[in-house]
Amino acid sequence: MAHGTSRFSPLACWHRLRWLSILPLVLWGCSSKAPDWPGPHTGQETDFSVLVGAVRPIDILFVIDNSPSMDPKQAALAANFPAMIAALQALPSGLPDLHIGVVSSNMGAGDGAMGGNCGNGLGDRGLLWGNDPNDMTASVADGSPYATDPNHPLIATGCGLNVGQRWIEDIQDPTAAGRIRNYSTANNLQLADVFSCLATAVGTKGCGEEHQLQATRVALIPQPSINEANTGFIRPDAYLAIVLITDEDDCSANNDNTQNDNIFSMTTRRDPGDTASLRCAARGHLCGGVPIPDYDPAVGYTGTGFTHDFSDCSAKSQLVPNQPDYVYMPLIDVQDMIDSVNWVKGASASQQIFVSGIIGWPPSPNDTNLPSTVQTTDQYRIAKDATSLPVSQQTLWDYMPICWDPAQTSADGNIYKAYGGLRLKQFIDSFGDHGQTFSICNSDFANALTQIGNAMVQVLKPGCVDYPLIDTDPITPGTQPDCQVMERVPCETPGQQACLSSGFTETRLAECTDGQGNPLDPSSLDSSVSSQAQVSAVLATVSDASRPCWYLSYDHSAAGCSNVFNGQRISALFPMGTVAPPGTFLAMQCLTCATADCAAP
């Protein structure tokens, strides 16, 4: 975060990557936004999917702000990361197959005219941080500027990563017991040690014109000669989790100084009496449905201060290109970012992507871990900050923090402050139930990272069905659901032969029936009340010739589906001696009802 006169530089959409804001829209076609399913009501047909493959891969991208104020928050992330891993390790089959990557918010800012730490170039280029001796950008390899940092002794050994690695890989060995790792385990080095080293190696010397969202999509969609080394981080059969750690709102913008005749460009250096942070906010936010008043992009802020209910403010959308503020919004539209990220997973986006943000946001009143020193406001404010350092900044109009902690000091000497992330919140909220927001003003991230880990656990538990299923035959014991089920298996050549453009093959499955042709009674398959031998005996009544097929069961155990309605689980039954390929999903459409309208089994 930077609040000096260099702050308003924009972040990121240079010409070589401008296609990112266009191409994914074309490829995504008619479904550019991940569906945000409403809660079920009686008789509603609900589309959803459940994972059935034994191996549950997940790719986790941490987007870490590396501007000058972030050192205490990077330390909190490093210290509390084990809480997230502990949640994942509690899965019935243990730690899932992991790719964990770290990318900074630094994407440069134009030709360097803005000064500060923004320089002339593309910043860290959306590269995943790693031990890469062939490219010292975002690298902790021997000889890099970071490798001699006395505060991070692991950096001297590439954070423990094997040479050439750009992300952490920790996966189950498919041929033997144990795990395959791309980092050293010498001297009892743990996964959390490697991550903590990378998370703090990003440092606090990055560009203060953060473009967290542009860095996210560039990291996920590698480009030749820019960040090709990221190729392979995203696996087609894996869930994708994005975790944003930042105390400033997104300021991703076209950093071409020639845009709009060099008058309204976000990267043109000027000397107005306001901070660059205010310029990003004034161009990217609305309050009361209208642009921030008294902001002239040619000369800066011309008002005498502004206060508005923060809950009535939001991100501004791009309205009419080629017209100056207040109508034209030079920041990259948040929806553009959402569409690009959804494009990465295609038709599976609504099921396979979830996003969490530890951002500038009012803390939850239910947060019992919040330090008593943290102060908050419910107002969106433009004012002059009498606590800013250096002292010269106290005379500038500024976008004021939403929360701050006088007991905590950043490396730049300022008391810790976080600024309302309205653009980031729009991005997170677009993922519906798969989006979570936490306040970065809490100095302890254990609760946030535990909840983030638990959210991953819930989608990784095979087969648990969140939506209450309608019982179409109340006379027959158990629930008799009305579902159409497709088996979706990952394939290697999307768009070729049976491999669909989504990267899956699809096979319609029938419901499993016993030797008399009756659907299986789900209550007889409840592993929390029936022995494994009893469950196996029921499943054995399904002929091998009729498999694969699907069936409903109940699992009320803590390690099963106790968190969903009636402990519902939908599973696939495969021929004897076979299992589902890794990453296999059951995609289905079922009749669902509101919880109050569904009876317990």
C-alpha positions in Angstrom: 0.0 0.0 0.0 1.3 3.5 -0.8 -0.4 6.8 0.0 2.1 9.2 -1.4 1.7 11.2 -4.7 3.0 8.2 -6.6 0.1 6.0 -5.5 -2.4 6.4 -8.3 -0.6 4.4 -10.9 -2.8 1.7 -12.1 -1.8 -1.7 -12.3 -1.7 -3.7 -15.1 -3.2 -4.2 -18.4 -0.3 -3.5 -20.8 -0.8 -4.1 -24.5 0.9 -7.6 -24.5 -1.7 -8.9 -22.0 -4.7 -6.8 -23.0 -6.2 -9.9 -24.6 -6.8 -11.3 -21.2 -9.6 -8.9 -20.7 -11.2 -10.0 -24.0 -10.4 -13.5 -24.9 -11.9 -15.3 -21.9 -15.2 -13.5 -22.6 -15.2 -15.0 -26.1 -14.4 -18.5 -24.9 -16.7 -18.3 -21.9 -19.6 -17.5 -24.3 -23.1 -17.3 -22.9 -22.1 -18.2 -19.3 -19.6 -15.6 -18.4 -20.6 -15.5 -14.7 -20.4 -18.5 -12.4 -24.0 -19.3 -11.3 -24.9 -18.2 -7.8 -27.5 -20.9 -7.1 -30.4 -19.7 -5.0 -31.5 -21.7 -2.0 -33.8 -24.6 -3.0 -37.5 -24.4 -2.7 -40.1 -27.2 -3.1 -40.1 -28.7 -6.5 -37.0 -26.8 -7.8 -34.6 -28.6 -10.1 -31.1 -28.0 -8.8 -27.9 -28.6 -10.7 -24.8 -29.6 -8.7 -21.9 -32.0 -8.7 -20.1 -34.1 -6.1 -16.6 -35.5 -6.2 -16.3 -39.3 -6.2 -12.7 -40.0 -7.3 -10.4 -41.3 -4.6 -7.7 -38.6 -5.2 -8.9 -35.0 -4.6 -6.5 -32.5 -6.1 -6.7 -28.9 -5.2 -4.6 -26.0 -6.5 -4.3 -23.1 -4.0 -3.1 -19.7 -5.2 -2.2 -17.1 -2.5 -2.2 -13.6 -3.9 -0.1 -11.6 -1.4 0.2 -7.8 -1.3 3.9 -6.9 -1.2 3.6 -3.1 -0.7 5.4 -1.3 2.1 2.7 -1.7 4.8 2.3 -5.5 4.6 5.1 -6.9 6.7 3.0 -7.6 9.9 0.3 -9.3 7.8 2.7 -11.5 5.9 4.1 -12.6 9.2 0.6 -13.4 10.5 -0.1 -15.4 7.3 3.1 -17.4 7.7 2.5 -18.0 11.4 -1.1 -19.2 11.0 -0.9 -21.1 7.7 -0.6 -24.4 9.7 -4.3 -23.9 10.8 -5.4 -24.3 7.2 -3.2 -27.3 6.6 -4.6 -28.9 9.8 -8.1 -28.6 8.5 -7.1 -30.3 5.3 -5.3 -33.1 7.1 -8.5 -33.9 9.0 -10.1 -35.2 5.9 -10.9 -38.9 6.2 -8.1 -39.8 3.7 -5.7 -37.2 4.9 -4.1 -34.3 3.1 -5.4 -34.0 -0.5 -3.1 -33.6 -3.5 -1.8 -30.1 -3.3 -0.3 -27.5 -5.5 0.3 -24.3 -3.5 1.5 -21.1 -5.3 2.3 -17.6 -4.2 2.1 -14.5 -6.4 2.6 -10.9 -5.4 0.4 -7.9 -6.2 3.3 -6.2 -8.0 2.7 -5.7 -11.7 4.6 -2.5 -12.2 3.0 0.8 -13.2 3.5 2.2 -16.7 6.9 3.6 -17.7 8.1 4.2 -14.1 7.1 7.9 -14.1 5.1 7.3 -11.0 8.2 6.6 -8.9 8.0 4.7 -5.6 8.6 1.0 -6.0 6.7 0.7 -9.3 9.7 1.0 -11.7 9.6 0.6 -15.4 8.3 -2.8 -16.4 5.8 -5.5 -15.5 6.8 -5.9 -11.8 6.8 -9.6 -10.8 4.9 -10.4 -14.1 2.3 -12.7 -12.3 5.1 -15.3 -11.8 4.7 -17.8 -9.0 7.4 -17.3 -6.4 9.9 -20.2 -6.4 13.5 -21.4 -6.6 14.3 -20.6 -10.2 17.9 -19.8 -11.0 17.1 -19.0 -14.7 14.8 -16.1 -13.9 15.4 -14.1 -10.8 12.1 -12.3 -10.9 9.9 -13.6 -8.1 12.7 -16.1 -7.3 14.5 -17.0 -4.1 17.2 -19.0 -6.0 20.8 -18.7 -4.9 22.1 -15.3 -6.2 18.7 -13.6 -6.1 18.3 -10.3 -4.2 16.3 -12.3 -1.6 18.7 -15.1 -1.0 20.8 -13.2 1.5 18.0 -11.9 3.6 19.1 -12.5 7.2 15.5 -12.4 8.4 14.6 -15.4 6.3 17.3 -18.1 6.7 15.4 -20.6 4.6 15.7 -18.4 1.5 19.4 -19.2 1.3 18.3 -22.7 0.3 15.5 -21.6 -2.1 12.9 -21.9 0.7 13.5 -25.6 0.6 12.1 -26.0 -2.9 14.0 -28.1 -5.4 15.9 -26.1 -8.0 13.7 -24.9 -10.8 10.4 -25.2 -8.9 7.9 -22.4 -9.0 5.2 -23.8 -6.6 4.9 -26.3 -3.8 3.8 -29.8 -4.8 2.7 -32.3 -2.2 0.8 -35.3 -3.6 0.0 -38.9 -2.9 2.3 -41.3 -4.6 0.0 -43.2 -7.0 2.2 -46.3 -7.0 3.2 -46.7 -3.3 2.5 -45.5 0.2 3.8 -42.0 1.0 3.8 -38.7 -0.8 5.7 -37.1 -3.6 7.1 -33.6 -2.8 9.1 -31.1 -4.7 10.8 -29.7 -1.6 13.4 -31.0 0.8 12.3 -32.7 4.0 15.8 -32.6 5.5 16.1 -31.3 9.0 12.4 -32.0 9.5 11.4 -29.3 7.0 7.6 -29.2 6.7 5.2 -28.0 4.1 4.3 -25.0 6.3 8.0 -24.0 6.6 8.3 -23.9 2.8 5.1 -21.9 2.4 5.9 -19.4 5.2 9.3 -18.7 3.6 7.7 -18.0 0.2 4.9 -15.9 1.7 7.3 -13.6 3.5 10.0 -13.6 0.7 7.7 -11.5 -1.4 8.7 -8.7 1.0 7.5 -5.1 1.2 9.3 -3.5 -1.8 6.6 -4.1 -4.3 4.7 -1.5 -6.2 2.2 0.4 -4.0 -0.3 0.5 -6.9 -1.5 -3.0 -6.2 -3.3 -4.9 -8.9 -4.3 -8.0 -7.0 -7.0 -9.1 -9.5 -4.8 -8.6 -12.6 -2.0 -10.6 -10.9 -4.5 -13.3 -10.1 -5.7 -13.9 -13.6 -2.2 -13.4 -15.2 -0.9 -16.1 -12.8 -3.7 -18.5 -13.8 -3.3 -17.9 -17.5 0.4 -18.0 -18.3 1.8 -16.2 -21.3 4.9 -16.9 -23.4 7.9 -14.7 -22.5 6.0 -13.3 -19.5 5.3 -16.1 -17.0 5.4 -19.4 -18.9 7.0 -21.0 -15.8 3.5 -21.1 -14.2 2.4 -23.7 -16.8 1.3 -26.8 -15.0 0.3 -25.2 -11.8 -3.4 -25.4 -12.7 -4.5 -29.0 -13.2 -7.7 -29.6 -15.2 -9.1 -32.1 -12.7 -8.3 -30.0 -9.6 -10.4 -27.6 -7.5 -9.0 -24.1 -7.6 -8.8 -22.0 -4.4 -7.7 -18.4 -4.5 -6.8 -16.6 -1.3 -6.2 -12.8 -1.4 -4.2 -11.2 1.4 -4.1 -7.4 1.0 -4.9 -4.2 2.9 -5.7 -2.0 -0.1 -8.4 -2.2 -2.8 -7.5 -3.5 -6.3 -6.3 -0.8 -8.7 -5.7 -2.8 -11.8 -5.7 -0.5 -14.8 -4.3 -0.1 -18.3 -0.8 1.3 -17.7 -0.4 2.8 -21.1 0.5 6.4 -20.6 -0.9 7.4 -24.0 -4.5 6.4 -23.2 -7.0 9.3 -23.4 -4.3 11.7 -24.7 -2.2 11.3 -21.6 -4.7 13.3 -19.5 -6.7 10.7 -17.8 -4.1 7.9 -17.8 -3.6 6.3 -14.4 0.1 6.2 -14.8 0.8 9.9 -15.7 2.8 11.6 -13.0 1.2 14.8 -11.8 1.5 16.9 -8.6 -2.0 17.4 -7.3 -2.9 17.7 -3.6 -4.2 14.2 -3.1 -2.8 10.8 -2.7 -2.6 8.2 -5.5 -4.7 5.9 -3.2 -7.5 8.4 -3.4 -7.2 8.6 -7.2 -7.7 4.8 -7.4 -10.7 4.9 -5.0 -12.3 7.9 -6.7 -12.1 6.2 -10.1 -13.1 2.8 -8.9 -15.9 3.4 -6.4 -19.5 4.6 -6.2 -21.3 5.8 -3.1 -25.1 6.1 -3.2 -24.9 4.8 -6.8 -23.0 7.8 -8.1 -19.3 8.5 -8.5 -17.3 10.1 -5.7 -18.0 13.8 -5.8 -15.5 16.6 -6.4 -12.9 14.5 -8.1 -11.5 15.9 -11.4 -9.1 13.3 -13.0 -7.2 16.1 -14.7 -6.4 18.0 -11.5 -7.2 15.7 -8.6 -9.6 16.2 -5.7 -11.2 19.6 -5.5 -13.6 19.1 -2.6 -13.3 19.8 1.2 -13.9 16.2 2.4 -16.5 13.5 2.0 -18.3 11.1 4.2 -20.9 8.4 3.3 -22.3 5.2 4.7 -19.7 2.5 3.7 -22.4 -0.1 3.3 -23.9 2.1 0.5 -20.7 2.2 -1.5 -19.6 -0.3 -4.1 -17.2 -0.9 -7.0 -17.8 1.1 -10.2 -18.4 -0.7 -13.4 -17.0 0.4 -16.7 -19.8 2.3 -18.4 -18.9 4.3 -21.5 -15.3 3.8 -22.8 -13.4 6.8 -24.2 -15.2 9.3 -22.0 -13.5 10.9 -19.1 -14.4 10.4 -15.4 -16.9 10.4 -14.0 -18.4 8.3 -16.7 -15.4 6.5 -18.1 -13.7 4.3 -15.5 -10.1 3.6 -16.4 -9.7 0.7 -14.0 -10.2 -2.8 -15.5 -13.8 -3.8 -14.8 -14.1 -6.3 -12.0 -16.5 -8.4 -14.0 -13.7 -8.7 -16.6 -11.5 -10.3 -14.0 -14.3 -12.6 -12.8 -15.0 -13.8 -16.4 -11.3 -14.6 -16.9 -11.0 -16.6 -13.7 -14.1 -18.6 -14.5 -12.8 -19.3 -17.9 -9.9 -21.2 -16.4 -12.4 -23.9 -15.2 -14.9 -23.5 -18.0 -18.3 -25.2 -17.4 -17.1 -26.5 -14.0 -16.3 -23.0 -12.6 -19.3 -22.8 -10.3 -18.3 -26.1 -8.6 -14.5 -26.0 -8.8 -13.5 -22.5 -7.8 -13.8 -20.9 -4.4 -12.3 -17.6 -3.4 -11.3 -16.2 0.1 -10.1 -12.7 0.9 -8.4 -11.4 4.0 -8.8 -7.8 3.0 -9.6 -4.3 4.1 -13.1 -4.8 5.4 -15.0 -4.1 8.6 -14.3 -6.9 11.1 -17.2 -9.2 12.0 -18.8 -8.3 15.3 -18.7 -12.0 16.1 -14.9 -12.1 15.8 -13.8 -12.9 19.4 -10.1 -12.9 18.4 -10.1 -9.2 17.3 -7.5 -7.2 19.4 -9.1 -4.5 21.6 -6.7 -2.0 20.0 -8.3 -2.3 16.6 -10.5 0.7 15.6 -13.1 0.7 12.8 -15.5 3.0 11.1 -18.7 2.4 9.2 -18.1 5.4 7.0 -16.5 5.9 3.6 -14.3 8.9 4.1 -12.1 11.3 2.2 -10.0 13.5 4.5 -6.5 14.4 5.4 -4.7 11.8 7.5 -2.9 13.5 10.4 -1.1 10.2 11.3 0.5 9.6 7.9 4.2 9.4 7.5 6.2 11.1 6.1 4.7 14.2 7.5 4.4 15.8 4.0 1.6 13.4 3.3 -0.5 14.8 6.1 -1.4 17.8 3.8 -2.9 15.6 1.1 -6.4 14.5 0.6 -6.6 10.8 1.2 -8.9 7.7 1.0 -9.2 7.0 4.7 -8.9 3.5 6.3 -11.9 1.3 7.2 -10.0 -0.2 10.1 -6.7 0.5 11.8 -4.6 -0.7 14.8 -2.5 2.0 16.6 -0.7 -0.8 18.5 0.7 -2.3 15.3 3.3 -0.5 13.1 4.3 -1.3 9.5 7.9 -1.2 8.1 7.2 2.2 6.7 6.6 3.6 10.2 2.9 4.1 9.9 0.4 2.7 12.3 -1.3 -0.3 10.6 -4.3 0.7 8.4 -6.4 -1.1 5.9 -8.6 0.4 3.2 -12.1 -0.7 2.1 -11.7 -3.2 -0.7 -14.9 -2.6 -2.6 -13.6 -4.0 -5.9 -12.1 -7.0 -4.1 -15.4 -7.7 -2.3 -17.3 -7.6 -5.6 -14.9 -10.2 -7.0 -15.2 -12.5 -3.9 -19.0 -12.2 -3.7 -19.4 -13.2 -7.3 -18.5 -16.8 -6.3 -21.6 -17.0 -4.1 -21.4 -19.7 -1.4 -17.8 -20.3 -2.5 -16.7 -16.8 -1.5 -15.5 -15.8 2.0 -14.4 -12.4 3.3 -12.3 -11.7 6.5 -10.9 -8.5 7.9 -7.2 -8.1 7.6 -7.3 -5.8 10.6 -7.3 -8.9 12.8 -3.6 -9.5 13.7 -4.3 -13.2 14.2 -5.3 -15.1 11.0 -5.8 -18.5 12.7 -9.6 -18.2 12.7 -9.7 -17.0 9.0 -7.3 -19.7 7.8 -9.1 -22.4 9.7 -12.4 -21.4 8.1 -10.8 -21.2 4.7 -9.4 -24.7 5.2 -12.8 -26.0 6.4 -14.5 -24.5 3.3 -12.1 -26.5 1.2 -12.8 -29.6 3.3 -16.5 -29.4 2.7 -16.2 -29.5 -1.1 -13.5 -32.2 -1.0 -15.6 -34.6 1.0 -16.7 -37.1 -1.6 -20.4 -37.2 -2.4 -21.9 -35.0 0.3 -25.1 -33.3 -1.0 -25.8 -29.9 0.4 -29.3 -29.6 -1.2 -32.3 -31.3 0.5 -33.6 -34.0 -1.9 -37.3 -34.5 -2.4 -38.6 -38.0 -1.5 -40.7 -39.0 -4.5 -42.0 -42.2 -2.7 -42.9 -41.6 1.0 -44.2 -45.2 1.3 -40.8 -46.8 0.5 -38.3 -46.6 3.4 -35.7 -43.9 3.1 -35.6 -41.1 0.5 -36.3 -41.9 -3.1 -34.7 -39.0 -5.0 -35.5 -37.9 -8.5 -32.1 -37.3 -10.1 -30.4 -37.4 -13.5 -26.8 -38.3 -13.0 -23.8 -38.0 -15.3 -20.3 -39.4 -14.6 -17.7 -36.9 -15.6 -14.1 -38.2 -15.9 -11.1 -35.9 -16.7 -9.5 -36.4 -20.1 -6.3 -35.2 -21.7 -7.4 -33.8 -25.1 -10.3 -31.3 -24.7 -12.5 -31.0 -27.8 -11.2 -34.2 -29.4 -13.3 -37.3 -29.8 -15.1 -38.2 -26.6 -13.2 -35.6 -24.6 -15.5 -32.6 -24.3 -14.3 -29.0 -24.5 -14.7 -28.9 -20.7 -11.9 -31.5 -20.3 -14.2 -34.3 -19.3 -15.9 -37.3 -20.8 -19.6 -37.8 -19.8 -21.6 -41.0 -19.2 -25.2 -41.2 -18.1 -25.6 -43.4 -15.0 -28.7 -45.3 -13.9 -29.8 -45.6 -10.3 -28.5 -48.7 -8.6 -31.1 -51.4 -7.9 -31.0 -54.7 -6.0 -31.7 -58.2 -7.5 -35.5 -57.5 -7.5 -35.1 -54.2 -9.3 -35.7 -52.0 -6.3 -33.7 -48.8 -5.5 -31.4 -49.3 -2.5 -32.7 -48.2 0.9 -30.3 -45.3 1.8 -30.9 -45.9 5.6 -29.4 -49.4 5.2 -26.2 -47.8 3.9 -25.7 -45.5 6.8 -22.2 -46.2 7.9 -22.7 -44.4 11.2 -25.3 -47.1 12.3 -24.5 -50.1 10.1 -21.3 -52.1 10.1 -19.1 -52.1 7.0 -20.1 -55.8 6.5 -23.8 -54.9 6.5 -23.2 -52.0 4.0 -21.1 -54.3 1.8 -23.9 -56.9 1.8 -26.4 -54.4 0.6 -24.2 -53.2 -2.2 -23.4 -56.7 -3.2 -27.1 -57.1 -4.3 -26.3 -54.8 -7.2 -25.2 -56.9 -10.2 -21.9 -56.2 -11.8 -23.5 -56.0 -15.2 -25.6 -53.0 -14.0 -22.6 -51.0 -12.8 -21.5 -48.2 -12.8 -24.6 -46.8 -11.3 -25.4 -44.2 -8.6 -27.1 -44.5 -5.2 -28.1 -42.4 -2.2 -26.9 -43.2 1.3 -26.8 -41.4 4.7 -23.5 -40.7 6.6 -24.0 -38.8 9.8 -20.5 -39.3 11.1 -18.3 -36.4 11.9 -15.8 -37.4 9.2 -18.6 -37.9 6.7 -21.6 -35.7 5.8 -22.8 -34.6 9.2 -22.8 -31.0 8.1 -25.4 -31.5 5.3 -29.1 -32.2 5.4 -29.8 -35.7 6.6 -26.2 -36.7 6.1 -27.0 -37.2 2.4 -24.3 -38.7 0.2 -24.6 -39.7 -3.5 -22.0 -42.2 -4.7 -21.2 -44.2 -7.8 -20.9 -48.0 -7.6 -18.3 -49.4 -10.0 -17.8 -53.0 -11.2 -16.0 -55.2 -8.8 -12.2 -54.5 -8.6 -12.4 -51.0 -10.2 -12.5 -47.5 -8.7 -13.3 -44.1 -10.1 -10.5 -42.4 -11.9 -8.9 -39.5 -10.0 -10.9 -36.3 -10.2 -14.1 -38.0 -11.3 -17.3 -36.0 -10.6 -21.0 -36.9 -10.6 -22.9 -34.0 -12.3 -26.6 -34.2 -11.6 -29.9 -32.5 -11.7 -32.2 -33.4 -8.8 -35.6 -32.3 -7.4 -34.9 -30.4 -4.2 -36.9 -28.6 -1.6 -36.5 -26.1 1.2 -35.1 -27.6 4.4 -38.3 -26.9 6.3 -40.3 -28.8 3.6 -38.2 -31.9 3.7 -38.8 -34.6 6.3 -36.0 -36.4 8.0 -35.5 -40.0 7.0 
